[in-house]
Amino acid sequence: MQRMELYMRHLDDQQQANHRGQMQLNESFYQYTMHQQRQYPSPYPWPTPEQFGATVAWPGDMPSFQVGAGPTEAPGDEDEAQEDDDVAYVMDFFLLGGRAA
């Protein structure tokens, strides 16, 4: 479970970085089009940073993960060990950049 939490935190960090990058790119394009509008007026304005931010608003903080807060499973479930191995393989694949052991 701890590895899954680490992976989810890593994924959340990546998504926040992507969102910041999108916001910065929009700001740059917006400033460029404002400069271009002075020279060559266009009927297609670029969205303002506020308009773009409203369109791609960040959903907020990541939900808190609590150890043992997942769904309860029936005791003696034979597939549980295989599922744990599958999750570990997928996590290793993503965390090790496609070099899962």
VMD Tcl script that builds the backbone (N, CA, C; Angstrom):
set m [mol new atoms 303]
animate dup $m
set s [atomselect $m all]
$s set {name element resname resid chain x y z} {
  {N N MET 1 A 0.822 -1.194 0.000}
  {CA C MET 1 A 0.000 0.000 0.000}
  {C C MET 1 A 0.868 1.260 0.000}
  {N N GLN 2 A 2.012 1.204 0.705}
  {CA C GLN 2 A 2.877 2.369 0.769}
  {C C GLN 2 A 3.429 2.707 -0.612}
  {N N ARG 3 A 3.752 1.687 -1.407}
  {CA C ARG 3 A 4.270 1.936 -2.748}
  {C C ARG 3 A 3.204 2.588 -3.623}
  {N N MET 4 A 1.968 2.166 -3.465}
  {CA C MET 4 A 0.877 2.761 -4.242}
  {C C MET 4 A 0.703 4.223 -3.864}
  {N N GLU 5 A 0.801 4.523 -2.581}
  {CA C GLU 5 A 0.683 5.907 -2.129}
  {C C GLU 5 A 1.810 6.759 -2.700}
  {N N LEU 6 A 3.038 6.229 -2.692}
  {CA C LEU 6 A 4.169 6.956 -3.263}
  {C C LEU 6 A 3.960 7.204 -4.753}
  {N N TYR 7 A 3.473 6.201 -5.449}
  {CA C TYR 7 A 3.207 6.358 -6.878}
  {C C TYR 7 A 2.141 7.426 -7.115}
  {N N MET 8 A 1.077 7.402 -6.332}
  {CA C MET 8 A 0.003 8.384 -6.505}
  {C C MET 8 A 0.501 9.794 -6.203}
  {N N ARG 9 A 1.351 9.941 -5.210}
  {CA C ARG 9 A 1.922 11.257 -4.913}
  {C C ARG 9 A 2.812 11.728 -6.071}
  {N N HIS 10 A 3.595 10.809 -6.609}
  {CA C HIS 10 A 4.454 11.128 -7.748}
  {C C HIS 10 A 3.597 11.559 -8.947}
  {N N LEU 11 A 2.533 10.834 -9.194}
  {CA C LEU 11 A 1.633 11.156 -10.297}
  {C C LEU 11 A 0.968 12.511 -10.080}
  {N N ASP 12 A 0.576 12.796 -8.849}
  {CA C ASP 12 A -0.030 14.084 -8.534}
  {C C ASP 12 A 0.972 15.216 -8.752}
  {N N ASP 13 A 2.215 15.006 -8.342}
  {CA C ASP 13 A 3.254 16.026 -8.560}
  {C C ASP 13 A 3.455 16.288 -10.050}
  {N N GLN 14 A 3.450 15.226 -10.844}
  {CA C GLN 14 A 3.595 15.386 -12.292}
  {C C GLN 14 A 2.431 16.188 -12.870}
  {N N GLN 15 A 1.238 15.878 -12.440}
  {CA C GLN 15 A 0.064 16.572 -12.966}
  {C C GLN 15 A 0.067 18.046 -12.569}
  {N N GLN 16 A 0.495 18.343 -11.349}
  {CA C GLN 16 A 0.575 19.743 -10.937}
  {C C GLN 16 A 1.615 20.487 -11.763}
  {N N ALA 17 A 2.735 19.834 -12.051}
  {CA C ALA 17 A 3.761 20.460 -12.890}
  {C C ALA 17 A 3.225 20.689 -14.305}
  {N N ASN 18 A 2.500 19.731 -14.840}
  {CA C ASN 18 A 1.893 19.896 -16.167}
  {C C ASN 18 A 0.912 21.068 -16.168}
  {N N HIS 19 A 0.123 21.177 -15.119}
  {CA C HIS 19 A -0.859 22.256 -15.038}
  {C C HIS 19 A -0.163 23.611 -14.976}
  {N N ARG 20 A 0.886 23.708 -14.162}
  {CA C ARG 20 A 1.640 24.970 -14.094}
  {C C ARG 20 A 2.223 25.315 -15.460}
  {N N GLY 21 A 2.715 24.312 -16.170}
  {CA C GLY 21 A 3.263 24.541 -17.505}
  {C C GLY 21 A 2.207 25.025 -18.481}
  {N N GLN 22 A 1.024 24.445 -18.425}
  {CA C GLN 22 A -0.062 24.892 -19.301}
  {C C GLN 22 A -0.434 26.337 -19.014}
  {N N MET 23 A -0.503 26.666 -17.745}
  {CA C MET 23 A -0.853 28.040 -17.384}
  {C C MET 23 A 0.216 29.023 -17.872}
  {N N GLN 24 A 1.480 28.654 -17.733}
  {CA C GLN 24 A 2.555 29.527 -18.173}
  {C C GLN 24 A 2.570 29.665 -19.697}
  {N N LEU 25 A 2.352 28.568 -20.411}
  {CA C LEU 25 A 2.290 28.640 -21.874}
  {C C LEU 25 A 1.153 29.542 -22.333}
  {N N ASN 26 A -0.006 29.404 -21.699}
  {CA C ASN 26 A -1.121 30.263 -22.074}
  {C C ASN 26 A -0.777 31.726 -21.834}
  {N N GLU 27 A -0.156 32.013 -20.702}
  {CA C GLU 27 A 0.230 33.388 -20.401}
  {C C GLU 27 A 1.176 33.924 -21.482}
  {N N SER 28 A 2.140 33.100 -21.893}
  {CA C SER 28 A 3.084 33.521 -22.928}
  {C C SER 28 A 2.384 33.768 -24.258}
  {N N PHE 29 A 1.525 32.853 -24.656}
  {CA C PHE 29 A 0.793 33.019 -25.918}
  {C C PHE 29 A -0.123 34.240 -25.866}
  {N N TYR 30 A -0.741 34.437 -24.709}
  {CA C TYR 30 A -1.630 35.584 -24.549}
  {C C TYR 30 A -0.843 36.891 -24.704}
  {N N GLN 31 A 0.299 36.986 -24.045}
  {CA C GLN 31 A 1.117 38.201 -24.158}
  {C C GLN 31 A 1.585 38.411 -25.600}
  {N N TYR 32 A 1.947 37.327 -26.271}
  {CA C TYR 32 A 2.377 37.435 -27.660}
  {C C TYR 32 A 1.242 37.937 -28.548}
  {N N THR 33 A 0.039 37.384 -28.379}
  {CA C THR 33 A -1.076 37.824 -29.224}
  {C C THR 33 A -1.468 39.266 -28.916}
  {N N MET 34 A -1.316 39.694 -27.647}
  {CA C MET 34 A -1.604 41.096 -27.341}
  {C C MET 34 A -0.629 42.005 -28.089}
  {N N HIS 35 A 0.620 41.589 -28.176}
  {CA C HIS 35 A 1.617 42.349 -28.926}
  {C C HIS 35 A 1.276 42.336 -30.423}
  {N N GLN 36 A 0.894 41.179 -30.932}
  {CA C GLN 36 A 0.558 41.051 -32.354}
  {C C GLN 36 A -0.709 41.838 -32.705}
  {N N GLN 37 A -1.658 41.906 -31.777}
  {CA C GLN 37 A -2.916 42.618 -32.041}
  {C C GLN 37 A -2.649 44.086 -32.364}
  {N N ARG 38 A -1.621 44.641 -31.760}
  {CA C ARG 38 A -1.298 46.044 -32.037}
  {C C ARG 38 A -0.840 46.224 -33.476}
  {N N GLN 39 A -0.170 45.220 -34.030}
  {CA C GLN 39 A 0.347 45.321 -35.387}
  {C C GLN 39 A -0.635 44.774 -36.421}
  {N N TYR 40 A -1.227 43.618 -36.130}
  {CA C TYR 40 A -2.131 42.950 -37.065}
  {C C TYR 40 A -3.383 42.499 -36.321}
  {N N PRO 41 A -4.419 43.314 -36.297}
  {CA C PRO 41 A -5.637 42.918 -35.577}
  {C C PRO 41 A -6.194 41.588 -36.090}
  {N N SER 42 A -6.650 40.769 -35.164}
  {CA C SER 42 A -7.187 39.456 -35.505}
  {C C SER 42 A -8.568 39.291 -34.870}
  {N N PRO 43 A -9.475 38.641 -35.595}
  {CA C PRO 43 A -10.807 38.389 -35.010}
  {C C PRO 43 A -10.792 37.204 -34.027}
  {N N TYR 44 A -9.635 36.558 -33.836}
  {CA C TYR 44 A -9.536 35.388 -32.976}
  {C C TYR 44 A -8.643 35.692 -31.775}
  {N N PRO 45 A -9.198 36.282 -30.734}
  {CA C PRO 45 A -8.369 36.620 -29.572}
  {C C PRO 45 A -7.984 35.370 -28.774}
  {N N TRP 46 A -6.827 35.434 -28.159}
  {CA C TRP 46 A -6.370 34.350 -27.277}
  {C C TRP 46 A -7.060 34.522 -25.933}
  {N N PRO 47 A -7.412 33.424 -25.247}
  {CA C PRO 47 A -8.077 33.590 -23.953}
  {C C PRO 47 A -7.147 34.249 -22.927}
  {N N THR 48 A -7.731 35.092 -22.115}
  {CA C THR 48 A -6.957 35.730 -21.046}
  {C C THR 48 A -6.532 34.651 -20.047}
  {N N PRO 49 A -5.538 34.942 -19.216}
  {CA C PRO 49 A -5.147 33.961 -18.204}
  {C C PRO 49 A -6.316 33.570 -17.286}
  {N N GLU 50 A -7.182 34.512 -16.989}
  {CA C GLU 50 A -8.334 34.202 -16.126}
  {C C GLU 50 A -9.310 33.265 -16.846}
  {N N GLN 51 A -9.572 33.533 -18.138}
  {CA C GLN 51 A -10.469 32.662 -18.902}
  {C C GLN 51 A -9.889 31.257 -19.019}
  {N N PHE 52 A -8.596 31.184 -19.332}
  {CA C PHE 52 A -7.956 29.881 -19.472}
  {C C PHE 52 A -7.941 29.143 -18.138}
  {N N GLY 53 A -7.634 29.867 -17.057}
  {CA C GLY 53 A -7.625 29.252 -15.736}
  {C C GLY 53 A -8.986 28.703 -15.344}
  {N N ALA 54 A -10.043 29.395 -15.725}
  {CA C ALA 54 A -11.392 28.909 -15.421}
  {C C ALA 54 A -11.716 27.650 -16.227}
  {N N THR 55 A -11.153 27.550 -17.421}
  {CA C THR 55 A -11.408 26.391 -18.281}
  {C C THR 55 A -10.662 25.158 -17.797}
  {N N VAL 56 A -9.419 25.333 -17.368}
  {CA C VAL 56 A -8.604 24.195 -16.938}
  {C C VAL 56 A -8.272 24.299 -15.450}
  {N N ALA 57 A -9.240 24.642 -14.663}
  {CA C ALA 57 A -9.027 24.833 -13.224}
  {C C ALA 57 A -8.480 23.565 -12.582}
  {N N TRP 58 A -7.518 23.754 -11.687}
  {CA C TRP 58 A -6.951 22.626 -10.946}
  {C C TRP 58 A -8.010 22.113 -9.987}
  {N N PRO 59 A -8.218 20.794 -9.919}
  {CA C PRO 59 A -9.314 20.262 -9.103}
  {C C PRO 59 A -9.107 20.397 -7.603}
  {N N GLY 60 A -7.946 20.803 -7.175}
  {CA C GLY 60 A -7.721 20.963 -5.741}
  {C C GLY 60 A -6.734 19.955 -5.222}
  {N N ASP 61 A -6.676 19.860 -3.930}
  {CA C ASP 61 A -5.718 18.964 -3.303}
  {C C ASP 61 A -6.085 17.511 -3.536}
  {N N MET 62 A -5.063 16.697 -3.520}
  {CA C MET 62 A -5.223 15.264 -3.682}
  {C C MET 62 A -5.944 14.702 -2.457}
  {N N PRO 63 A -6.801 13.716 -2.645}
  {CA C PRO 63 A -7.458 13.124 -1.472}
  {C C PRO 63 A -6.418 12.474 -0.569}
  {N N SER 64 A -6.692 12.478 0.710}
  {CA C SER 64 A -5.740 11.876 1.636}
  {C C SER 64 A -5.881 10.356 1.579}
  {N N PHE 65 A -4.754 9.704 1.531}
  {CA C PHE 65 A -4.734 8.243 1.514}
  {C C PHE 65 A -4.455 7.762 2.917}
  {N N GLN 66 A -5.276 6.858 3.378}
  {CA C GLN 66 A -5.094 6.334 4.720}
  {C C GLN 66 A -4.809 4.843 4.617}
  {N N VAL 67 A -3.804 4.417 5.338}
  {CA C VAL 67 A -3.449 3.009 5.333}
  {C C VAL 67 A -4.617 2.209 5.891}
  {N N GLY 68 A -4.984 1.177 5.182}
  {CA C GLY 68 A -6.067 0.318 5.635}
  {C C GLY 68 A -7.451 0.867 5.373}
  {N N ALA 69 A -7.555 1.975 4.631}
  {CA C ALA 69 A -8.862 2.567 4.397}
  {C C ALA 69 A -9.515 2.050 3.120}
  {N N GLY 70 A -8.875 1.094 2.469}
  {CA C GLY 70 A -9.417 0.556 1.225}
  {C C GLY 70 A -10.581 -0.372 1.490}
  {N N PRO 71 A -11.120 -0.955 0.425}
  {CA C PRO 71 A -12.249 -1.872 0.594}
  {C C PRO 71 A -11.810 -3.124 1.350}
  {N N THR 72 A -12.705 -3.631 2.145}
  {CA C THR 72 A -12.389 -4.842 2.889}
  {C C THR 72 A -12.513 -6.040 1.961}
  {N N GLU 73 A -11.634 -7.002 2.163}
  {CA C GLU 73 A -11.655 -8.202 1.338}
  {C C GLU 73 A -11.917 -9.405 2.220}
  {N N ALA 74 A -12.506 -10.384 1.609}
  {CA C ALA 74 A -12.818 -11.599 2.344}
  {C C ALA 74 A -11.532 -12.322 2.722}
  {N N PRO 75 A -11.453 -12.866 3.941}
  {CA C PRO 75 A -10.256 -13.607 4.327}
  {C C PRO 75 A -10.088 -14.847 3.459}
  {N N GLY 76 A -8.846 -15.170 3.160}
  {CA C GLY 76 A -8.573 -16.368 2.361}
  {C C GLY 76 A -8.724 -16.137 0.870}
  {N N ASP 77 A -8.731 -14.913 0.430}
  {CA C ASP 77 A -8.875 -14.614 -0.994}
  {C C ASP 77 A -7.578 -14.975 -1.704}
  {N N GLU 78 A -7.622 -15.995 -2.568}
  {CA C GLU 78 A -6.417 -16.487 -3.234}
  {C C GLU 78 A -5.870 -15.489 -4.249}
  {N N ASP 79 A -6.731 -14.662 -4.812}
  {CA C ASP 79 A -6.282 -13.730 -5.842}
  {C C ASP 79 A -5.565 -12.511 -5.272}
  {N N GLU 80 A -5.654 -12.302 -3.961}
  {CA C GLU 80 A -5.065 -11.114 -3.350}
  {C C GLU 80 A -3.559 -11.054 -3.563}
  {N N ALA 81 A -2.867 -12.172 -3.386}
  {CA C ALA 81 A -1.412 -12.189 -3.574}
  {C C ALA 81 A -1.052 -11.881 -5.020}
  {N N GLN 82 A -1.797 -12.425 -5.957}
  {CA C GLN 82 A -1.532 -12.154 -7.375}
  {C C GLN 82 A -1.790 -10.687 -7.705}
  {N N GLU 83 A -2.856 -10.113 -7.146}
  {CA C GLU 83 A -3.141 -8.701 -7.369}
  {C C GLU 83 A -2.019 -7.828 -6.817}
  {N N ASP 84 A -1.511 -8.173 -5.628}
  {CA C ASP 84 A -0.397 -7.418 -5.055}
  {C C ASP 84 A 0.824 -7.481 -5.962}
  {N N ASP 85 A 1.106 -8.667 -6.505}
  {CA C ASP 85 A 2.240 -8.808 -7.422}
  {C C ASP 85 A 2.024 -7.995 -8.688}
  {N N ASP 86 A 0.790 -7.992 -9.207}
  {CA C ASP 86 A 0.494 -7.227 -10.417}
  {C C ASP 86 A 0.662 -5.729 -10.182}
  {N N VAL 87 A 0.164 -5.251 -9.046}
  {CA C VAL 87 A 0.295 -3.825 -8.712}
  {C C VAL 87 A 1.765 -3.468 -8.543}
  {N N ALA 88 A 2.528 -4.319 -7.884}
  {CA C ALA 88 A 3.955 -4.057 -7.689}
  {C C ALA 88 A 4.670 -3.990 -9.037}
  {N N TYR 89 A 4.308 -4.871 -9.964}
  {CA C TYR 89 A 4.940 -4.858 -11.287}
  {C C TYR 89 A 4.630 -3.553 -12.017}
  {N N VAL 90 A 3.369 -3.141 -11.998}
  {CA C VAL 90 A 2.976 -1.906 -12.681}
  {C C VAL 90 A 3.673 -0.705 -12.046}
  {N N MET 91 A 3.725 -0.676 -10.729}
  {CA C MET 91 A 4.384 0.446 -10.052}
  {C C MET 91 A 5.865 0.485 -10.391}
  {N N ASP 92 A 6.518 -0.673 -10.388}
  {CA C ASP 92 A 7.932 -0.717 -10.755}
  {C C ASP 92 A 8.128 -0.238 -12.185}
  {N N PHE 93 A 7.226 -0.627 -13.062}
  {CA C PHE 93 A 7.323 -0.227 -14.467}
  {C C PHE 93 A 7.305 1.297 -14.591}
  {N N PHE 94 A 6.369 1.957 -13.910}
  {CA C PHE 94 A 6.262 3.405 -14.013}
  {C C PHE 94 A 7.350 4.129 -13.229}
  {N N LEU 95 A 7.654 3.651 -12.036}
  {CA C LEU 95 A 8.640 4.340 -11.227}
  {C C LEU 95 A 10.059 4.146 -11.736}
  {N N LEU 96 A 10.302 3.046 -12.407}
  {CA C LEU 96 A 11.643 2.773 -12.942}
  {C C LEU 96 A 11.742 3.130 -14.414}
  {N N GLY 97 A 10.741 3.824 -14.931}
  {CA C GLY 97 A 10.799 4.290 -16.321}
  {C C GLY 97 A 10.734 3.180 -17.341}
  {N N GLY 98 A 9.883 2.184 -17.133}
  {CA C GLY 98 A 9.707 1.122 -18.117}
  {C C GLY 98 A 10.689 -0.026 -17.958}
  {N N ARG 99 A 11.428 -0.051 -16.849}
  {CA C ARG 99 A 12.405 -1.121 -16.644}
  {C C ARG 99 A 11.969 -1.998 -15.474}
  {N N ALA 100 A 10.740 -2.481 -15.537}
  {CA C ALA 100 A 10.239 -3.318 -14.429}
  {C C ALA 100 A 11.024 -4.599 -14.345}
  {N N ALA 101 A 11.256 -5.027 -13.119}
  {CA C ALA 101 A 12.042 -6.254 -12.900}
  {C C ALA 101 A 11.187 -7.476 -13.083}
}
mol reanalyze $m
mol bondsrecalc $m
mol representation Tube
mol addrep $m
